[in-house]
Amino acid sequence: MALLAAGSMTAAMAESEVFVFDYLGEVDGVSDNGQYAAISDTDNGYAYIWLAESPDDLYDITEETDPSLPSYLRAKGTLVRDVSDNGIVVGGILYADGVTHPAYYVMSTGKWNLLPMDPHAMNTNEAIAITPDGKVIAGSHFVYDPESEIGGRYYPCQWFLQEDGSYELKSYSDIDLPDHQGFFARQQTPDGRVVLGSVCCGMQSNTNAIIKDGEFVMFDEIVTEREPWMYKGKYYGGTEVREDGKTYQVWLDDVNDPRVEYFEEVYINGYKDSEVGLDGWFHDCDVNGNLYGSRSYVENVTEDGEGTVYTEGCIYNYLTDEWILEPGVTTFSTGVGVDLLFTGGGEVLDHDDVQHVTEAYDIVTDYTIEGVSRTSFDGKTLGGVASEINPATGEKYYYPFMVKVDGGTSAAIQSVAGNPKGALVLVSAGQIEVVNASEVAVYDLDGHQVGASAVTAVNPGIYVVTADGRSYKVLVK
Protein backbone atom coordinates (compact mmCIF):
# COMPACT_ATOMS: atom_id res chain seq x y z
CA MET A 1 0.00 0.00 0.00
CA ALA A 2 1.74 3.16 -1.19
CA LEU A 3 1.03 6.58 0.31
CA LEU A 4 0.29 9.34 -2.19
CA ALA A 5 0.76 12.53 -0.22
CA ALA A 6 1.01 15.15 -2.95
CA GLY A 7 -1.74 16.51 -5.11
CA SER A 8 -4.67 17.01 -2.76
CA MET A 9 -6.30 20.40 -2.38
CA THR A 10 -8.00 21.11 0.92
CA ALA A 11 -10.49 23.90 1.53
CA ALA A 12 -11.64 24.43 5.10
CA MET A 13 -14.84 26.42 4.73
CA ALA A 14 -17.08 26.89 7.78
CA GLU A 15 -17.21 23.43 9.36
CA SER A 16 -16.84 21.50 6.11
CA GLU A 17 -13.51 20.12 4.92
CA VAL A 18 -13.20 19.41 1.19
CA PHE A 19 -10.46 17.31 -0.43
CA VAL A 20 -10.10 17.22 -4.22
CA PHE A 21 -7.31 14.95 -5.45
CA ASP A 22 -5.25 15.43 -8.59
CA TYR A 23 -5.39 11.73 -9.41
CA LEU A 24 -7.81 10.61 -12.12
CA GLY A 25 -10.71 8.54 -10.83
CA GLU A 26 -14.06 8.54 -9.07
CA VAL A 27 -15.34 7.70 -5.59
CA ASP A 28 -17.21 4.40 -5.90
CA GLY A 29 -17.75 3.56 -2.24
CA VAL A 30 -17.76 5.11 1.25
CA SER A 31 -17.80 2.96 4.39
CA ASP A 32 -20.88 3.38 6.58
CA ASN A 33 -18.75 4.66 9.46
CA GLY A 34 -17.18 7.31 7.21
CA GLN A 35 -13.61 6.14 7.84
CA TYR A 36 -12.77 4.87 4.34
CA ALA A 37 -13.54 5.54 0.68
CA ALA A 38 -12.84 3.34 -2.35
CA ILE A 39 -11.60 5.21 -5.43
CA SER A 40 -10.92 3.82 -8.91
CA ASP A 41 -9.35 5.06 -12.11
CA THR A 42 -10.93 2.35 -14.24
CA ASP A 43 -9.55 3.62 -17.56
CA ASN A 44 -5.98 3.23 -16.37
CA GLY A 45 -6.48 0.39 -13.86
CA TYR A 46 -5.48 2.15 -10.63
CA ALA A 47 -7.13 1.68 -7.22
CA TYR A 48 -6.92 3.95 -4.18
CA ILE A 49 -8.19 4.13 -0.61
CA TRP A 50 -8.98 7.35 1.29
CA LEU A 51 -8.69 7.30 5.10
CA ALA A 52 -10.47 9.81 7.33
CA GLU A 53 -7.55 9.75 9.77
CA SER A 54 -5.22 11.13 7.05
CA PRO A 55 -7.69 12.81 4.68
CA ASP A 56 -5.12 14.71 2.60
CA ASP A 57 -3.66 11.47 1.27
CA LEU A 58 -4.67 8.58 -0.96
CA TYR A 59 -3.25 5.08 -0.61
CA ASP A 60 -2.45 3.18 -3.79
CA ILE A 61 -3.61 -0.45 -3.53
CA THR A 62 -3.25 -1.32 -7.21
CA GLU A 63 -2.31 -4.98 -7.59
CA GLU A 64 1.29 -5.18 -8.74
CA THR A 65 2.31 -7.44 -11.60
CA ASP A 66 4.45 -10.41 -10.69
CA PRO A 67 7.07 -10.66 -13.47
CA SER A 68 7.69 -14.33 -12.69
CA LEU A 69 4.15 -15.31 -13.75
CA PRO A 70 3.21 -16.23 -17.32
CA SER A 71 2.07 -13.13 -19.21
CA TYR A 72 -1.62 -14.15 -19.26
CA LEU A 73 -1.65 -14.42 -15.45
CA ARG A 74 -0.17 -11.00 -14.79
CA ALA A 75 -2.38 -8.28 -13.34
CA LYS A 76 -3.11 -5.56 -15.86
CA GLY A 77 -5.27 -3.30 -13.71
CA THR A 78 -7.30 -3.03 -10.49
CA LEU A 79 -10.67 -1.53 -9.60
CA VAL A 80 -12.33 -0.96 -6.22
CA ARG A 81 -16.05 -0.42 -5.59
CA ASP A 82 -16.74 -0.42 -1.85
CA VAL A 83 -15.15 -0.77 1.58
CA SER A 84 -16.41 -2.09 4.92
CA ASP A 85 -16.18 -0.41 8.31
CA ASN A 86 -13.27 -2.69 9.21
CA GLY A 87 -11.21 -1.97 6.08
CA ILE A 88 -12.08 -4.75 3.64
CA VAL A 89 -12.07 -3.35 0.10
CA VAL A 90 -13.95 -5.10 -2.73
CA GLY A 91 -13.50 -4.83 -6.47
CA GLY A 92 -11.73 -6.76 -9.17
CA ILE A 93 -8.38 -7.47 -10.81
CA LEU A 94 -8.03 -7.30 -14.59
CA TYR A 95 -5.60 -9.90 -15.95
CA ALA A 96 -3.69 -9.81 -19.22
CA ASP A 97 -5.97 -12.46 -20.76
CA GLY A 98 -8.88 -9.97 -20.57
CA VAL A 99 -10.68 -11.54 -17.59
CA THR A 100 -11.65 -9.35 -14.64
CA HIS A 101 -11.72 -11.50 -11.50
CA PRO A 102 -13.69 -10.47 -8.38
CA ALA A 103 -11.41 -9.86 -5.42
CA TYR A 104 -11.09 -8.22 -2.01
CA TYR A 105 -8.24 -6.38 -0.31
CA VAL A 106 -7.64 -6.45 3.46
CA MET A 107 -6.19 -3.21 4.82
CA SER A 108 -4.69 -4.91 7.89
CA THR A 109 -2.67 -7.38 5.79
CA GLY A 110 -2.11 -5.32 2.65
CA LYS A 111 -3.04 -8.25 0.41
CA TRP A 112 -5.49 -8.94 -2.40
CA ASN A 113 -7.53 -12.17 -2.35
CA LEU A 114 -9.50 -13.66 -5.24
CA LEU A 115 -13.17 -14.58 -4.78
CA PRO A 116 -14.69 -17.73 -6.30
CA MET A 117 -16.49 -17.28 -9.62
CA ASP A 118 -19.48 -18.95 -11.25
CA PRO A 119 -18.17 -21.95 -13.25
CA HIS A 120 -19.72 -20.49 -16.43
CA ALA A 121 -18.48 -16.93 -15.84
CA MET A 122 -16.71 -15.32 -18.76
CA ASN A 123 -14.64 -12.13 -18.96
CA THR A 124 -16.33 -9.45 -16.80
CA ASN A 125 -16.76 -10.19 -13.09
CA GLU A 126 -16.39 -7.98 -10.04
CA ALA A 127 -17.39 -7.39 -6.44
CA ILE A 128 -19.37 -4.16 -6.06
CA ALA A 129 -20.46 -3.89 -2.42
CA ILE A 130 -19.74 -5.17 1.08
CA THR A 131 -21.73 -5.00 4.32
CA PRO A 132 -20.31 -2.77 7.09
CA ASP A 133 -19.24 -5.84 9.09
CA GLY A 134 -17.53 -7.43 6.08
CA LYS A 135 -19.62 -10.61 6.22
CA VAL A 136 -21.47 -10.33 2.89
CA ILE A 137 -20.08 -9.20 -0.47
CA ALA A 138 -22.23 -8.56 -3.54
CA GLY A 139 -21.16 -8.50 -7.17
CA SER A 140 -21.91 -9.56 -10.70
CA HIS A 141 -20.77 -12.14 -13.25
CA PHE A 142 -21.04 -12.20 -17.02
CA VAL A 143 -22.23 -15.77 -17.49
CA TYR A 144 -22.14 -17.83 -20.70
CA ASP A 145 -25.57 -18.17 -22.30
CA PRO A 146 -25.84 -19.43 -25.90
CA GLU A 147 -29.44 -18.18 -26.16
CA SER A 148 -28.36 -14.56 -25.67
CA GLU A 149 -27.53 -12.47 -28.72
CA ILE A 150 -24.25 -11.40 -27.10
CA GLY A 151 -23.34 -14.91 -25.91
CA GLY A 152 -24.00 -14.29 -22.23
CA ARG A 153 -25.83 -12.25 -19.60
CA TYR A 154 -24.94 -10.34 -16.48
CA TYR A 155 -26.22 -11.95 -13.27
CA PRO A 156 -25.87 -10.78 -9.65
CA CYS A 157 -24.18 -12.83 -6.97
CA GLN A 158 -23.17 -12.70 -3.31
CA TRP A 159 -20.35 -14.14 -1.25
CA PHE A 160 -20.92 -15.09 2.40
CA LEU A 161 -18.12 -15.19 4.98
CA GLN A 162 -17.49 -18.67 6.39
CA GLU A 163 -16.06 -19.70 9.75
CA ASP A 164 -12.68 -20.51 8.18
CA GLY A 165 -12.37 -16.94 6.86
CA SER A 166 -13.17 -17.78 3.24
CA TYR A 167 -16.12 -16.47 1.22
CA GLU A 168 -18.67 -18.86 -0.28
CA LEU A 169 -20.31 -17.91 -3.58
CA LYS A 170 -24.09 -17.74 -4.10
CA SER A 171 -24.69 -17.14 -7.81
CA TYR A 172 -28.11 -16.02 -9.01
CA SER A 173 -27.49 -17.15 -12.57
CA ASP A 174 -30.61 -19.34 -12.36
CA ILE A 175 -33.05 -16.41 -12.19
CA ASP A 176 -35.36 -15.91 -15.16
CA LEU A 177 -34.29 -12.72 -16.93
CA PRO A 178 -35.83 -11.10 -20.00
CA ASP A 179 -33.81 -11.44 -23.19
CA HIS A 180 -31.09 -8.80 -23.27
CA GLN A 181 -27.85 -8.00 -21.46
CA GLY A 182 -29.01 -9.02 -17.97
CA PHE A 183 -29.05 -7.69 -14.40
CA PHE A 184 -26.56 -4.90 -13.65
CA ALA A 185 -25.87 -4.88 -9.90
CA ARG A 186 -25.02 -1.48 -8.42
CA GLN A 187 -25.11 -1.80 -4.62
CA GLN A 188 -26.14 -3.92 -1.63
CA THR A 189 -28.07 -2.91 1.47
CA PRO A 190 -26.06 -2.70 4.73
CA ASP A 191 -27.81 -5.82 6.07
CA GLY A 192 -26.93 -7.85 2.95
CA ARG A 193 -30.57 -8.71 2.27
CA VAL A 194 -30.93 -6.83 -1.00
CA VAL A 195 -28.77 -6.53 -4.10
CA LEU A 196 -30.04 -3.62 -6.17
CA GLY A 197 -29.60 -2.42 -9.72
CA SER A 198 -31.34 -2.60 -13.06
CA VAL A 199 -32.37 -5.14 -15.68
CA CYS A 200 -31.65 -4.40 -19.33
CA CYS A 201 -34.62 -5.62 -21.33
CA GLY A 202 -36.56 -5.14 -24.55
CA MET A 203 -34.77 -3.22 -27.27
CA GLN A 204 -33.48 -0.28 -25.26
CA SER A 205 -34.96 -0.18 -21.75
CA ASN A 206 -33.69 -0.57 -18.21
CA THR A 207 -36.08 -1.30 -15.35
CA ASN A 208 -35.61 -1.32 -11.56
CA ALA A 209 -34.80 -4.71 -10.08
CA ILE A 210 -33.52 -6.29 -6.86
CA ILE A 211 -32.51 -9.60 -5.36
CA LYS A 212 -34.29 -9.68 -2.00
CA ASP A 213 -33.47 -12.50 0.41
CA GLY A 214 -32.24 -14.52 -2.54
CA GLU A 215 -35.35 -13.95 -4.69
CA PHE A 216 -35.46 -11.95 -7.93
CA VAL A 217 -37.93 -9.05 -7.86
CA MET A 218 -38.95 -6.83 -10.77
CA PHE A 219 -41.48 -4.02 -10.57
CA ASP A 220 -42.63 -4.03 -14.19
CA GLU A 221 -44.53 -6.55 -16.28
CA ILE A 222 -42.55 -7.51 -19.38
CA VAL A 223 -44.29 -9.39 -22.18
CA THR A 224 -42.72 -10.44 -25.48
CA GLU A 225 -44.98 -10.79 -28.51
CA ARG A 226 -44.31 -11.82 -32.11
CA GLU A 227 -45.82 -9.25 -34.46
CA PRO A 228 -45.61 -8.25 -38.12
CA TRP A 229 -43.73 -5.12 -38.99
CA MET A 230 -46.26 -2.59 -40.31
CA TYR A 231 -45.44 0.61 -42.21
CA LYS A 232 -47.99 2.97 -43.79
CA GLY A 233 -50.73 0.35 -43.60
CA LYS A 234 -48.71 -2.47 -45.21
CA TYR A 235 -46.89 -5.49 -43.76
CA TYR A 236 -43.24 -6.33 -44.33
CA GLY A 237 -42.73 -9.53 -46.31
CA GLY A 238 -38.98 -9.73 -46.60
CA THR A 239 -37.08 -9.05 -49.82
CA GLU A 240 -37.10 -10.37 -53.38
CA VAL A 241 -34.89 -10.12 -56.44
CA ARG A 242 -36.78 -8.82 -59.43
CA GLU A 243 -36.18 -9.04 -63.19
CA ASP A 244 -33.77 -6.12 -63.19
CA GLY A 245 -31.52 -8.07 -60.80
CA LYS A 246 -32.03 -5.67 -57.92
CA THR A 247 -33.30 -6.56 -54.43
CA TYR A 248 -36.52 -4.90 -53.26
CA GLN A 249 -38.45 -4.90 -49.99
CA VAL A 250 -41.85 -6.59 -50.19
CA TRP A 251 -44.84 -4.84 -48.59
CA LEU A 252 -48.14 -6.74 -48.35
CA ASP A 253 -51.75 -5.75 -47.79
CA ASP A 254 -52.92 -9.00 -46.15
CA VAL A 255 -51.59 -9.83 -42.69
CA ASN A 256 -52.46 -13.49 -43.32
CA ASP A 257 -50.15 -13.68 -46.35
CA PRO A 258 -47.60 -16.43 -45.55
CA ARG A 259 -44.77 -14.13 -46.69
CA VAL A 260 -45.40 -11.71 -43.82
CA GLU A 261 -42.41 -11.77 -41.46
CA TYR A 262 -42.89 -11.62 -37.71
CA PHE A 263 -40.55 -9.93 -35.22
CA GLU A 264 -40.31 -9.91 -31.45
CA GLU A 265 -41.85 -6.84 -29.79
CA VAL A 266 -41.43 -6.20 -26.07
CA TYR A 267 -44.15 -4.52 -24.01
CA ILE A 268 -43.35 -3.07 -20.59
CA ASN A 269 -46.54 -2.51 -18.60
CA GLY A 270 -48.37 -2.46 -21.94
CA TYR A 271 -46.01 0.09 -23.48
CA LYS A 272 -44.16 -0.79 -26.69
CA ASP A 273 -40.47 -0.67 -25.79
CA SER A 274 -39.34 0.18 -29.33
CA GLU A 275 -40.90 3.67 -29.07
CA VAL A 276 -38.85 5.40 -26.33
CA GLY A 277 -36.83 3.36 -23.85
CA LEU A 278 -37.43 3.34 -20.09
CA ASP A 279 -34.61 4.16 -17.69
CA GLY A 280 -35.17 2.65 -14.26
CA TRP A 281 -32.16 2.11 -11.96
CA PHE A 282 -31.29 1.74 -8.28
CA HIS A 283 -27.91 3.33 -7.55
CA ASP A 284 -27.50 3.37 -3.77
CA CYS A 285 -29.25 2.69 -0.45
CA ASP A 286 -29.22 3.56 3.25
CA VAL A 287 -29.57 1.75 6.58
CA ASN A 288 -33.33 2.38 6.75
CA GLY A 289 -34.21 0.32 3.68
CA ASN A 290 -34.36 3.22 1.20
CA LEU A 291 -33.11 2.51 -2.33
CA TYR A 292 -32.21 5.57 -4.43
CA GLY A 293 -32.29 5.88 -8.19
CA SER A 294 -34.55 6.65 -11.14
CA ARG A 295 -37.95 5.28 -12.10
CA SER A 296 -39.65 5.42 -15.50
CA TYR A 297 -43.40 5.17 -15.97
CA VAL A 298 -45.78 5.64 -18.89
CA GLU A 299 -49.04 7.54 -18.99
CA ASN A 300 -51.89 7.39 -21.51
CA VAL A 301 -50.91 3.99 -22.91
CA THR A 302 -52.93 3.19 -26.05
CA GLU A 303 -54.01 -0.18 -27.42
CA ASP A 304 -51.10 0.07 -29.87
CA GLY A 305 -48.65 0.33 -26.97
CA GLU A 306 -47.87 4.02 -27.37
CA GLY A 307 -47.72 6.52 -24.53
CA THR A 308 -45.78 9.28 -22.81
CA VAL A 309 -42.67 8.26 -20.85
CA TYR A 310 -41.64 10.08 -17.66
CA THR A 311 -38.43 9.41 -15.72
CA GLU A 312 -38.07 10.80 -12.19
CA GLY A 313 -35.82 10.45 -9.20
CA CYS A 314 -37.15 7.70 -6.95
CA ILE A 315 -36.87 6.27 -3.46
CA TYR A 316 -38.13 2.75 -2.87
CA ASN A 317 -38.20 1.31 0.65
CA TYR A 318 -37.97 -2.48 0.50
CA LEU A 319 -39.10 -2.79 4.15
CA THR A 320 -42.39 -0.94 3.63
CA ASP A 321 -42.80 -1.52 -0.14
CA GLU A 322 -43.40 2.21 -0.62
CA TRP A 323 -42.29 4.44 -3.51
CA ILE A 324 -41.50 8.16 -3.55
CA LEU A 325 -41.11 9.92 -6.92
CA GLU A 326 -39.62 13.40 -7.26
CA PRO A 327 -40.88 15.39 -10.27
CA GLY A 328 -38.25 17.55 -11.93
CA VAL A 329 -35.40 15.26 -10.86
CA THR A 330 -34.26 12.51 -13.25
CA THR A 331 -32.31 10.45 -10.71
CA PHE A 332 -31.03 10.27 -7.14
CA SER A 333 -27.42 9.12 -6.86
CA THR A 334 -27.54 8.61 -3.08
CA GLY A 335 -29.16 9.92 0.08
CA VAL A 336 -29.63 9.76 3.84
CA GLY A 337 -33.23 8.97 4.73
CA VAL A 338 -35.80 10.83 2.65
CA ASP A 339 -34.79 14.33 3.74
CA LEU A 340 -31.20 14.59 2.44
CA LEU A 341 -31.00 13.55 -1.21
CA PHE A 342 -28.34 13.97 -3.89
CA THR A 343 -29.23 14.17 -7.57
CA GLY A 344 -27.24 13.00 -10.56
CA GLY A 345 -26.77 16.65 -11.51
CA GLY A 346 -24.86 17.64 -8.37
CA GLU A 347 -27.76 19.13 -6.43
CA VAL A 348 -28.80 18.54 -2.82
CA LEU A 349 -32.46 18.30 -1.78
CA ASP A 350 -32.73 19.11 1.91
CA HIS A 351 -36.31 19.33 3.27
CA ASP A 352 -37.48 20.57 -0.17
CA ASP A 353 -34.72 23.20 -0.28
CA VAL A 354 -32.63 22.69 -3.45
CA GLN A 355 -28.98 23.76 -3.60
CA HIS A 356 -25.93 22.73 -5.57
CA VAL A 357 -23.40 20.67 -3.62
CA THR A 358 -20.87 23.50 -3.76
CA GLU A 359 -23.32 25.89 -2.08
CA ALA A 360 -24.68 23.47 0.49
CA TYR A 361 -21.24 22.40 1.68
CA ASP A 362 -19.29 25.63 1.03
CA ILE A 363 -17.00 23.92 -1.50
CA VAL A 364 -14.50 26.35 -3.00
CA THR A 365 -12.39 24.80 -5.76
CA ASP A 366 -11.22 25.41 -9.31
CA TYR A 367 -12.73 22.07 -10.32
CA THR A 368 -16.33 21.54 -11.40
CA ILE A 369 -18.19 19.45 -8.80
CA GLU A 370 -20.21 16.92 -10.79
CA GLY A 371 -22.04 15.31 -7.89
CA VAL A 372 -22.02 13.08 -4.80
CA SER A 373 -22.06 9.35 -5.41
CA ARG A 374 -21.81 7.87 -1.90
CA THR A 375 -22.25 8.90 1.75
CA SER A 376 -21.61 7.47 5.18
CA PHE A 377 -24.68 6.35 7.14
CA ASP A 378 -24.92 9.69 9.01
CA GLY A 379 -24.33 11.88 5.94
CA LYS A 380 -21.20 13.48 7.42
CA THR A 381 -18.72 11.89 4.99
CA LEU A 382 -19.41 12.34 1.28
CA GLY A 383 -17.62 11.03 -1.77
CA GLY A 384 -18.08 12.36 -5.27
CA VAL A 385 -16.71 13.31 -8.66
CA ALA A 386 -15.10 16.57 -9.79
CA SER A 387 -13.92 17.48 -13.28
CA GLU A 388 -11.96 19.94 -15.37
CA ILE A 389 -11.56 20.58 -19.11
CA ASN A 390 -8.13 20.23 -20.68
CA PRO A 391 -7.78 23.57 -22.56
CA ALA A 392 -5.50 22.01 -25.16
CA THR A 393 -7.70 19.06 -26.16
CA GLY A 394 -11.15 19.99 -24.81
CA GLU A 395 -11.28 16.60 -23.08
CA LYS A 396 -12.91 16.35 -19.66
CA TYR A 397 -10.93 14.73 -16.83
CA TYR A 398 -12.57 13.34 -13.68
CA TYR A 399 -11.15 13.50 -10.16
CA PRO A 400 -12.33 12.13 -6.80
CA PHE A 401 -13.32 14.47 -4.00
CA MET A 402 -14.25 13.91 -0.36
CA VAL A 403 -16.19 16.09 2.09
CA LYS A 404 -16.09 15.81 5.88
CA VAL A 405 -18.91 17.59 7.70
CA ASP A 406 -18.46 18.40 11.39
CA GLY A 407 -21.67 19.83 12.76
CA GLY A 408 -22.91 21.02 9.39
CA THR A 409 -22.08 23.88 7.04
CA SER A 410 -25.45 25.58 7.42
CA ALA A 411 -28.53 25.30 9.59
CA ALA A 412 -30.21 23.11 6.99
CA ILE A 413 -27.31 20.72 6.53
CA GLN A 414 -26.64 20.65 10.26
CA SER A 415 -30.18 19.56 11.04
CA VAL A 416 -30.14 16.73 8.54
CA ALA A 417 -26.58 15.50 8.54
CA GLY A 418 -26.56 15.44 12.33
CA ASN A 419 -29.85 13.57 12.60
CA PRO A 420 -30.92 12.15 9.21
CA LYS A 421 -34.58 11.14 8.97
CA GLY A 422 -34.88 11.25 12.73
CA ALA A 423 -33.54 7.96 14.03
CA LEU A 424 -31.38 5.39 12.28
CA VAL A 425 -32.34 1.79 12.99
CA LEU A 426 -29.48 -0.72 12.59
CA VAL A 427 -30.30 -4.42 12.56
CA SER A 428 -27.78 -7.23 13.03
CA ALA A 429 -27.97 -10.84 14.18
CA GLY A 430 -29.93 -10.88 17.46
CA GLN A 431 -29.78 -7.13 17.95
CA ILE A 432 -31.59 -3.88 17.16
CA GLU A 433 -29.64 -0.64 17.58
CA VAL A 434 -31.24 2.82 17.34
CA VAL A 435 -28.99 5.82 16.64
CA ASN A 436 -29.90 9.51 17.08
CA ALA A 437 -33.08 9.03 19.12
CA SER A 438 -33.97 10.18 22.64
CA GLU A 439 -37.03 7.94 23.11
CA VAL A 440 -36.97 4.32 21.94
CA ALA A 441 -39.35 1.39 22.29
CA VAL A 442 -39.18 -2.05 20.62
CA TYR A 443 -42.31 -4.23 20.29
CA ASP A 444 -42.92 -7.73 18.97
CA LEU A 445 -45.84 -8.42 16.64
CA ASP A 446 -48.06 -9.30 19.62
CA GLY A 447 -47.61 -5.75 20.92
CA HIS A 448 -45.37 -6.69 23.83
CA GLN A 449 -42.59 -4.24 24.56
CA VAL A 450 -39.24 -6.02 24.52
CA GLY A 451 -36.86 -3.08 24.78
CA ALA A 452 -36.54 0.63 25.53
CA SER A 453 -32.85 1.40 25.09
CA ALA A 454 -30.49 2.25 22.25
CA VAL A 455 -29.48 -1.41 21.92
CA THR A 456 -31.96 -4.26 22.37
CA ALA A 457 -31.11 -7.97 22.22
CA VAL A 458 -33.92 -9.91 20.52
CA ASN A 459 -34.70 -13.30 19.05
CA PRO A 460 -35.09 -13.69 15.27
CA GLY A 461 -38.38 -12.26 14.02
CA ILE A 462 -40.21 -9.11 12.95
CA TYR A 463 -40.34 -6.13 15.33
CA VAL A 464 -41.79 -2.63 15.38
CA VAL A 465 -39.41 0.07 16.58
CA THR A 466 -40.68 3.50 17.66
CA ALA A 467 -38.07 6.23 17.90
CA ASP A 468 -38.91 9.86 18.65
CA GLY A 469 -42.46 9.41 17.39
CA ARG A 470 -41.64 7.50 14.18
CA SER A 471 -42.23 3.78 13.60
CA TYR A 472 -40.06 1.27 11.74
CA LYS A 473 -40.78 -2.39 10.98
CA VAL A 474 -37.58 -4.48 10.97
CA LEU A 475 -36.64 -8.10 10.41
CA VAL A 476 -34.02 -9.68 12.66
CA LYS A 477 -32.38 -12.91 11.48
PyMOL commands that set and color helices and strands:
alter all, ss='L'
color gray80, all
select helices_A, chain A and resi 71-73+357-360+411-417
alter helices_A, ss='H'
color red, helices_A
select strands_A, chain A and resi 2-4+8-13+16-21+26-30+36-41+46-51+58-60+75-83+88-95+100-106+111-114+121-130+136-144+152-161+167-171+182-188+194-201+205-212+215-218+222-228+230-231+234-241+247-252+262-268+271-272+281-285+290-299+308-317+322-326+332-336+340-343+347-350+353-356+368-375+381-389+396-405+424-428+431-435+440-444+449-451+455-457+461-467+470-476
alter strands_A, ss='S'
color yellow, strands_A
deselect
rebuild
show_as cartoon
